[in-house]
Amino acid sequence: MTGPAVEGRPTRRGTGLRADLRVAVFDASAALLVTLGLFAWLTARIASGESPTLAVMPFLADAGQYWLYWLCQAFGWSALLWAWLTTMLGLIRSSARPSWLRVAPARVERWHRATSLTTIGLMFAHAAAFFAELVREGDGVWASFVQTFVPGGYTSGTGRVAILLGLLAFYLAIPLGLAFYVRDRLGARLWRALHRCILVVYVLSVWHTLLYGTNVWFDGWPRTTLWVLQLPVAVLLLARVVAPARPVERWERTRGLVPVARRVGALLLAAGTVVVLVLVVVTGRDGGRPLSQPAPASVVDERGQ
């Protein structure tokens, strides 16, 4: 972290939280513009009757009354987009630098840290807008807080699982994302182990969206596009396993039964993920419910959720 030099350690400059927050201001500004664009697009689809969400929650046709809900959805989609972006940057930074990449690794890392901070902010804004919508509907401040921010607090409809997954992603993203700034205290080995777990946050975020996103209730191009975007993530993950940036992690330096087994397992998992994603994109079948199939009563509550 930024600060006075510790004896025996070089001083790191420009890698503290305050410095990254300054960079993230520009990144967050772009994210807000994207969020506003998504909000306008979502409400336009509602006004034209094109949104498949209306088949499940027809009362949302009044986009003016439920603007907080649609703002919540817009923040959710921009949060997922930034999560995708920061995951891609992180995998690029932790992989061996390809010859065609002209950007310095330090710059890629700076972008990765800034987009990570923006992602956490967007996730909070997503939850906060949902909380505000529940309060507006008359659920009460405490009840709305429990339903929004307490894991397991939302107990009806699809949200029983979907909101739980989203909260797990949010609460894991904060310590795992900010662990970088206390890595000197944690130690390099522990910090690297924690940072690798950030992929779990991304998986939970995608899972949450597939269950609860207003544009992926049914099969079709929005859902397929979401799966297509996962392909480059899986390919970069495979590249990260095959050719990591740290020389000590490369295959030719791997010794011992356990390290080799761990590397082989990671390779098979990454390769298998690529194959599954290709099959999903090619076939268009991922288990999503077709528009023509009615929702089971067990997954729809009094709000239609």
Phi, psi and chi 1 to 4 in degrees:
 res  aa     phi    psi   chi1   chi2   chi3   chi4
   1 MET       -  159.0  -64.3  178.3   64.5      -
   2 THR   -66.1  136.8  -56.8      -      -      -
   3 GLY   159.0 -174.1      -      -      -      -
   4 PRO   -64.2  150.0   23.3  -32.8      -      -
   5 ALA   -68.3  141.3      -      -      -      -
   6 VAL   -97.4  136.4  178.2      -      -      -
   7 GLU   -54.6  127.1 -173.3  175.8   -5.8      -
   8 GLY    89.7   -3.3      -      -      -      -
   9 ARG  -126.7  141.1  -65.7 -178.2 -176.7  177.0
  10 PRO   -73.5  148.9   26.6  -33.9      -      -
  11 THR   -79.1  130.9  -58.9      -      -      -
  12 ARG   -93.1  127.9  -66.2 -173.6  178.1   93.3
  13 ARG  -113.9  140.7  -62.7 -173.8 -179.2  -82.9
  14 GLY    74.8   14.0      -      -      -      -
  15 THR  -117.3   10.5   60.1      -      -      -
  16 GLY   -83.2  166.6      -      -      -      -
  17 LEU   -61.5  -40.7  179.2   58.4      -      -
  18 ARG   -63.1  -42.2 -174.0  174.6  -60.2  176.9
  19 ALA   -64.6  -40.9      -      -      -      -
  20 ASP   -69.5  -33.0  -73.7  -16.3      -      -
  21 LEU   -64.2  -36.0  -75.5  172.3      -      -
  22 ARG   -63.0  -41.7  -73.8 -164.2  -67.5  -91.7
  23 VAL   -67.2  -39.0  177.1      -      -      -
  24 ALA   -67.5  -19.0      -      -      -      -
  25 VAL   -59.3  -44.4  166.9      -      -      -
  26 PHE   -68.8  -40.7  -59.1   98.0      -      -
  27 ASP   -64.2  -43.8 -176.9   65.4      -      -
  28 ALA   -66.2  -33.8      -      -      -      -
  29 SER   -62.7  -42.8  -61.4      -      -      -
  30 ALA   -64.0  -39.5      -      -      -      -
  31 ALA   -63.5  -38.6      -      -      -      -
  32 LEU   -65.3  -38.9  -73.7  175.8      -      -
  33 LEU   -64.1  -42.0  -70.1  176.0      -      -
  34 VAL   -63.3  -40.6  170.1      -      -      -
  35 THR   -62.5  -42.8  -58.7      -      -      -
  36 LEU   -63.4  -39.2  -69.2  175.4      -      -
  37 GLY   -63.5  -41.9      -      -      -      -
  38 LEU   -64.7  -40.3  -73.4  168.3      -      -
  39 PHE   -60.4  -44.9  175.8   72.1      -      -
  40 ALA   -63.8  -39.2      -      -      -      -
  41 TRP   -67.6  -44.1  179.7   66.4      -      -
  42 LEU   -62.4  -45.9  -71.0  170.1      -      -
  43 THR   -68.7  -32.3   53.2      -      -      -
  44 ALA   -65.9  -38.9      -      -      -      -
  45 ARG   -65.6  -35.2  -79.1  167.0   59.4   84.4
  46 ILE   -67.1  -45.1  -74.7  -66.8      -      -
  47 ALA   -62.7  -34.5      -      -      -      -
  48 SER   -86.3   -7.8   64.8      -      -      -
  49 GLY    79.1   11.2      -      -      -      -
  50 GLU   -82.6  -19.2  -64.4  177.2    4.1      -
  51 SER   -71.4  124.4  175.8      -      -      -
  52 PRO   -67.2  -13.1   24.1  -33.3      -      -
  53 THR   -59.3  -30.8  -57.2      -      -      -
  54 LEU   -65.0  -23.2  -64.3  178.6      -      -
  55 ALA   -70.4  -23.6      -      -      -      -
  56 VAL  -102.5  -38.7  179.8      -      -      -
  57 MET  -127.7   73.6  -63.3 -178.0  -75.5      -
  58 PRO   -62.8  -23.7   20.9  -32.6      -      -
  59 PHE   -66.8  -17.2   63.4   92.5      -      -
  60 LEU   -75.9    2.6  -71.4  176.5      -      -
  61 ALA   -61.5  -23.3      -      -      -      -
  62 ASP   -86.1   83.2 -171.8  -14.2      -      -
  63 ALA   -64.8  -28.1      -      -      -      -
  64 GLY   -67.4  -41.1      -      -      -      -
  65 GLN   -70.8  -37.7 -179.9  179.6   -4.5      -
  66 TYR  -104.1   35.3  -68.1   97.4      -      -
  67 TRP   -64.3  -29.8   68.4  -87.4      -      -
  68 LEU   -66.0  -36.9  -84.9  170.4      -      -
  69 TYR   -64.0  -44.3  176.1   85.0      -      -
  70 TRP   -72.0  -30.2  -66.6  109.6      -      -
  71 LEU   -66.3  -39.6 -176.9   63.1      -      -
  72 CYS   -57.4  -46.0  161.0      -      -      -
  73 GLN   -65.0  -38.9  -65.5  -59.3  -54.7      -
  74 ALA   -63.4  -43.5      -      -      -      -
  75 PHE   -63.7  -36.9  -89.2  119.3      -      -
  76 GLY   -63.5  -42.8      -      -      -      -
  77 TRP   -69.5  -39.6  -80.7  102.1      -      -
  78 SER   -68.0  -34.0   58.7      -      -      -
  79 ALA   -63.3  -41.9      -      -      -      -
  80 LEU   -66.6  -38.9 -176.1   62.1      -      -
  81 LEU   -62.4  -43.8  176.1   60.0      -      -
  82 TRP   -71.3  -32.2 -107.3 -105.5      -      -
  83 ALA   -63.3  -41.2      -      -      -      -
  84 TRP   -61.8  -44.9  177.3   85.6      -      -
  85 LEU   -64.1  -46.4  179.3   60.5      -      -
  86 THR   -70.2  -31.6 -164.0      -      -      -
  87 THR   -65.7  -42.6  -60.3      -      -      -
  88 MET   -61.5  -45.9  -66.8  -80.8  -72.3      -
  89 LEU   -63.5  -40.4  -70.0  170.3      -      -
  90 GLY   -63.4  -40.7      -      -      -      -
  91 LEU   -69.5  -37.0  -70.1  170.9      -      -
  92 ILE   -63.3  -43.6  -68.8  171.5      -      -
  93 ARG   -66.7  -35.2  175.7   63.2 -175.9   90.6
  94 SER   -89.8    0.9   59.8      -      -      -
  95 SER  -101.3  160.8  -56.3      -      -      -
  96 ALA   -58.8  136.2      -      -      -      -
  97 ARG   -69.5  120.2 -174.1 -177.8 -179.8 -173.0
  98 PRO   -71.3  155.1   25.0  -32.8      -      -
  99 SER   -65.8  -26.7   57.1      -      -      -
 100 TRP   -81.7  -12.7   51.5  -96.0      -      -
 101 LEU   -82.7  114.4 -176.1   62.2      -      -
 102 ARG   -93.5   -7.0  -58.0  -59.1  179.9 -174.7
 103 VAL   -83.8  135.3 -178.1      -      -      -
 104 ALA   -65.4  142.5      -      -      -      -
 105 PRO   -55.2  -36.8  -26.2   34.7      -      -
 106 ALA   -61.9  -37.0      -      -      -      -
 107 ARG   -71.0  -40.8  178.1  166.8  -65.3 -177.7
 108 VAL   -59.9  -41.5  174.7      -      -      -
 109 GLU   -65.0  -40.3 -176.5  175.9  -26.8      -
 110 ARG   -62.7  -42.5  174.1   61.2   64.2   84.7
 111 TRP   -62.6  -40.3  -68.7  -15.8      -      -
 112 HIS   -61.1  -45.1  172.3   55.2      -      -
 113 ARG   -67.1  -41.1  -62.6 -161.2  -56.0  -92.2
 114 ALA   -65.9  -43.8      -      -      -      -
 115 THR   -68.4  -28.9   50.1      -      -      -
 116 SER   -65.0  -45.2  -65.5      -      -      -
 117 LEU   -63.2  -41.6  -66.8  172.6      -      -
 118 THR   -62.6  -39.8  -60.3      -      -      -
 119 THR   -60.9  -43.8  -59.0      -      -      -
 120 ILE   -61.5  -42.2  -66.5  173.6      -      -
 121 GLY   -63.2  -41.0      -      -      -      -
 122 LEU   -67.4  -37.3  -69.6  170.0      -      -
 123 MET   -63.3  -41.1  -67.5  172.3   77.9      -
 124 PHE   -65.6  -42.1  174.8   76.1      -      -
 125 ALA   -63.4  -37.2      -      -      -      -
 126 HIS   -59.2  -48.9  172.9   54.6      -      -
 127 ALA   -68.5  -40.0      -      -      -      -
 128 ALA   -64.4  -38.2      -      -      -      -
 129 ALA   -67.2  -36.3      -      -      -      -
 130 PHE   -66.5  -41.2 -175.2   66.1      -      -
 131 PHE   -59.5  -45.9  165.1   75.7      -      -
 132 ALA   -63.2  -36.8      -      -      -      -
 133 GLU   -66.3  -41.1  171.4   59.9   21.7      -
 134 LEU   -64.1  -39.4  -67.5  179.8      -      -
 135 VAL   -64.0  -43.0  172.7      -      -      -
 136 ARG   -61.2  -34.4 -173.1 -161.3   65.8   78.6
 137 GLU   -75.0   -7.9  -69.2 -179.6   13.0      -
 138 GLY    96.7   17.1      -      -      -      -
 139 ASP   -75.0  -12.5  -74.1    2.8      -      -
 140 GLY    90.7  149.5      -      -      -      -
 141 VAL   -65.1  -48.2  173.9      -      -      -
 142 TRP   -67.3  -44.6  176.1 -113.2      -      -
 143 ALA   -63.1  -38.8      -      -      -      -
 144 SER   -67.3  -38.5  -60.8      -      -      -
 145 PHE   -62.7  -44.5  175.4   83.1      -      -
 146 VAL   -62.5  -45.7  170.7      -      -      -
 147 GLN   -65.2  -30.4  -68.1 -176.7   79.4      -
 148 THR   -91.7  -42.6  -55.6      -      -      -
 149 PHE  -113.6   -7.7  -68.2  104.2      -      -
 150 VAL  -102.2  118.8  176.9      -      -      -
 151 PRO   -55.7  127.6  -26.6   35.9      -      -
 152 GLY    85.6   -3.5      -      -      -      -
 153 GLY   -72.3  -27.3      -      -      -      -
 154 TYR   -92.4  114.0 -162.1   96.4      -      -
 155 THR  -117.6   15.8   57.6      -      -      -
 156 SER  -131.5  151.0   60.2      -      -      -
 157 GLY    64.7 -161.9      -      -      -      -
 158 THR   -60.8  -27.1  -51.8      -      -      -
 159 GLY   -63.0  -19.0      -      -      -      -
 160 ARG   -55.4  -40.7  -78.4  177.8  -68.8 -175.5
 161 VAL   -95.2  -45.8  176.0      -      -      -
 162 ALA   -61.8  -47.4      -      -      -      -
 163 ILE   -69.5  -34.6  -68.4 -179.5      -      -
 164 LEU   -60.4  -44.6  174.0   61.7      -      -
 165 LEU   -63.1  -41.2  -65.5  174.5      -      -
 166 GLY   -64.0  -40.5      -      -      -      -
 167 LEU   -67.1  -39.7  -76.5  175.0      -      -
 168 LEU   -60.3  -42.2  -69.3  176.3      -      -
 169 ALA   -62.1  -44.3      -      -      -      -
 170 PHE   -65.0  -47.9  177.4   51.8      -      -
 171 TYR   -72.9  -23.1  -70.9  136.7      -      -
 172 LEU   -80.2  -33.7  -75.6  173.3      -      -
 173 ALA   -63.2  -34.7      -      -      -      -
 174 ILE   -65.5  -58.1  -64.4  172.5      -      -
 175 PRO   -69.1  -38.4   24.1  -33.2      -      -
 176 LEU   -69.5  -36.6  -66.2  177.9      -      -
 177 GLY   -73.7  -35.0      -      -      -      -
 178 LEU   -90.8   -5.1  -60.4 -179.4      -      -
 179 ALA   -60.8  -25.6      -      -      -      -
 180 PHE   -55.2  -36.2  172.1   82.6      -      -
 181 TYR   -81.0   -5.1  -57.2  102.0      -      -
 182 VAL  -125.5   24.6  -68.0      -      -      -
 183 ARG   -64.1  -28.7   64.7 -162.5 -176.3  -77.2
 184 ASP   -64.9  -34.6  -73.3  -18.8      -      -
 185 ARG   -79.9  -34.2  -62.9 -179.2 -177.7  179.4
 186 LEU   -73.8  -32.2  -67.5  172.7      -      -
 187 GLY    95.4  146.0      -      -      -      -
 188 ALA   -61.4  -42.2      -      -      -      -
 189 ARG   -65.9  -45.6  179.8  174.4  -62.6 -179.0
 190 LEU   -66.2  -41.1  176.8   57.5      -      -
 191 TRP   -62.7  -43.2  173.3   74.3      -      -
 192 ARG   -63.3  -39.7  -77.4 -165.7  -64.9  -91.0
 193 ALA   -63.5  -42.5      -      -      -      -
 194 LEU   -66.1  -41.8  -70.7  172.8      -      -
 195 HIS   -66.2  -33.6 -164.3   63.6      -      -
 196 ARG   -64.8  -27.2  -74.5  166.7 -175.9  159.6
 197 CYS   -70.5   -8.5  -66.8      -      -      -
 198 ILE   -63.8  -22.9 -156.7   72.7      -      -
 199 LEU   -62.2  -29.3  -75.5  173.3      -      -
 200 VAL   -62.4  -38.6  175.0      -      -      -
 201 VAL   -61.0  -43.5  173.6      -      -      -
 202 TYR   -65.6  -43.3 -177.5   68.6      -      -
 203 VAL   -61.5  -43.9  171.3      -      -      -
 204 LEU   -62.5  -37.4  -71.1  170.9      -      -
 205 SER   -65.5  -43.8  -60.7      -      -      -
 206 VAL   -65.6  -42.4  174.4      -      -      -
 207 TRP   -61.3  -45.0 -167.6   -0.3      -      -
 208 HIS   -57.6  -43.7  165.0   78.4      -      -
 209 THR   -67.4  -42.4  -56.3      -      -      -
 210 LEU   -62.0  -32.4  -74.3  167.8      -      -
 211 LEU   -81.0  -33.2  -75.0  175.8      -      -
 212 TYR  -128.7   -6.6 -139.7   39.3      -      -
 213 GLY   -66.1  138.9      -      -      -      -
 214 THR   -69.4  -16.4   54.2      -      -      -
 215 ASN  -105.9    3.2  -70.2  -56.6      -      -
 216 VAL  -127.7   30.4  -70.4      -      -      -
 217 TRP   -62.0  -35.7  -83.3  100.4      -      -
 218 PHE  -126.7  171.1  -50.6  104.3      -      -
 219 ASP   -71.2  165.1   54.7    0.6      -      -
 220 GLY   136.0 -173.4      -      -      -      -
 221 TRP   -63.3  -35.3   71.7  -95.6      -      -
 222 PRO   -62.3  -42.2  -21.9   34.6      -      -
 223 ARG   -69.4  -41.7 -165.1  174.4 -174.9   94.1
 224 THR   -62.9  -41.0  -57.6      -      -      -
 225 THR   -61.0  -39.7  -58.9      -      -      -
 226 LEU   -61.0  -40.0 -177.0   58.8      -      -
 227 TRP   -69.8  -38.1  -76.8  111.1      -      -
 228 VAL   -59.6  -39.2  168.9      -      -      -
 229 LEU   -66.4  -18.1  -72.6  175.1      -      -
 230 GLN   -81.1  -18.1  -51.9  -40.2  -50.1      -
 231 LEU   -61.0  -50.3  -89.4  172.3      -      -
 232 PRO   -62.3  -30.8   18.0  -30.2      -      -
 233 VAL   -64.0  -46.3  175.3      -      -      -
 234 ALA   -65.3  -39.2      -      -      -      -
 235 VAL   -65.7  -42.2  170.1      -      -      -
 236 LEU   -67.3  -35.0  -79.5  177.5      -      -
 237 LEU   -63.0  -41.4  177.2   60.2      -      -
 238 LEU   -63.1  -42.5 -178.1   59.6      -      -
 239 ALA   -63.6  -37.6      -      -      -      -
 240 ARG   -62.9  -38.7  164.8   66.2  177.5   81.1
 241 VAL   -71.7  -41.3  173.9      -      -      -
 242 VAL   -71.2  -42.8  172.1      -      -      -
 243 ALA  -136.7   79.5      -      -      -      -
 244 PRO   -70.5  157.8   24.4  -32.3      -      -
 245 ALA   -71.5  -37.4      -      -      -      -
 246 ARG   -76.3  121.7  -62.5  179.0   69.5 -118.8
 247 PRO   -56.5  -33.6  -25.2   34.9      -      -
 248 VAL   -66.3  -19.6   71.4      -      -      -
 249 GLU   -94.2   -1.5  -65.2 -179.6   -2.8      -
 250 ARG   -75.9  156.6  -67.5  173.9 -174.9  169.0
 251 TRP   -57.5  -41.2  -75.4   85.7      -      -
 252 GLU   -67.3  -15.2   60.7  -89.0   17.8      -
 253 ARG  -104.6    1.9  -64.7 -165.5 -178.4 -174.9
 254 THR   -79.5  123.7  -56.1      -      -      -
 255 ARG  -130.2  147.1  -60.6  -70.7 -173.5  -87.5
 256 GLY    99.0  147.9      -      -      -      -
 257 LEU   -63.3  -46.1 -179.7   60.1      -      -
 258 VAL   -66.0  -49.5  173.9      -      -      -
 259 PRO   -59.4  -40.7  -25.1   35.4      -      -
 260 VAL   -65.5  -43.8  169.6      -      -      -
 261 ALA   -61.9  -38.8      -      -      -      -
 262 ARG   -64.9  -42.6 -173.9  167.2   57.0 -118.4
 263 ARG   -65.9  -42.9  -66.7  -67.0  -57.1  -82.2
 264 VAL   -64.0  -42.0  171.7      -      -      -
 265 GLY   -61.1  -43.4      -      -      -      -
 266 ALA   -64.0  -38.2      -      -      -      -
 267 LEU   -65.3  -45.1  178.4   61.4      -      -
 268 LEU   -64.7  -39.6  -67.6  175.2      -      -
 269 LEU   -64.2  -45.3  178.3   61.6      -      -
 270 ALA   -64.9  -43.8      -      -      -      -
 271 ALA   -65.6  -41.2      -      -      -      -
 272 GLY   -62.7  -37.7      -      -      -      -
 273 THR   -62.6  -42.3  -58.4      -      -      -
 274 VAL   -61.0  -45.3  172.7      -      -      -
 275 VAL   -62.2  -46.1  172.0      -      -      -
 276 VAL   -61.8  -43.9  169.7      -      -      -
 277 LEU   -64.1  -39.7  -72.5  173.9      -      -
 278 VAL   -61.8  -43.7  169.4      -      -      -
 279 LEU   -62.5  -41.4  -70.0  174.8      -      -
 280 VAL   -63.9  -44.7  167.9      -      -      -
 281 VAL   -66.8  -42.1  171.3      -      -      -
 282 VAL   -68.8  -44.1  170.6      -      -      -
 283 THR   -83.8  -25.4   63.0      -      -      -
 284 GLY    73.2   14.0      -      -      -      -
 285 ARG  -116.8  119.3  -59.1 -178.1   63.7 -180.0
 286 ASP  -135.0   10.1   65.9  -15.2      -      -
 287 GLY    95.9   -1.0      -      -      -      -
 288 GLY   -67.4  148.0      -      -      -      -
 289 ARG   -79.4  126.4  177.0  163.0   52.3   87.2
 290 PRO   -63.2  155.1  -19.7   31.7      -      -
 291 LEU   -60.9  -32.5  179.6   59.5      -      -
 292 SER   -75.2  -15.0   57.9      -      -      -
 293 GLN   -92.5  122.4  178.9 -179.2  -20.8      -
 294 PRO   -68.4  152.8   25.4  -34.6      -      -
 295 ALA   -74.1  137.9      -      -      -      -
 296 PRO   -61.3  145.7  -19.9   30.8      -      -
 297 ALA   -60.8  -26.5      -      -      -      -
 298 SER   -70.8  -15.6   60.2      -      -      -
 299 VAL  -110.8    8.8  -61.2      -      -      -
 300 VAL  -121.9  126.7 -180.0      -      -      -
 301 ASP  -104.2 -166.9   65.4    8.7      -      -
 302 GLU   -65.8  -19.6   65.2  -82.7    2.3      -
 303 ARG   -89.4   -4.1  -69.6 -169.9  177.6   91.8
 304 GLY    86.8   10.3      -      -      -      -
 305 GLN   -95.9      -  -61.9  174.0  -26.6      -
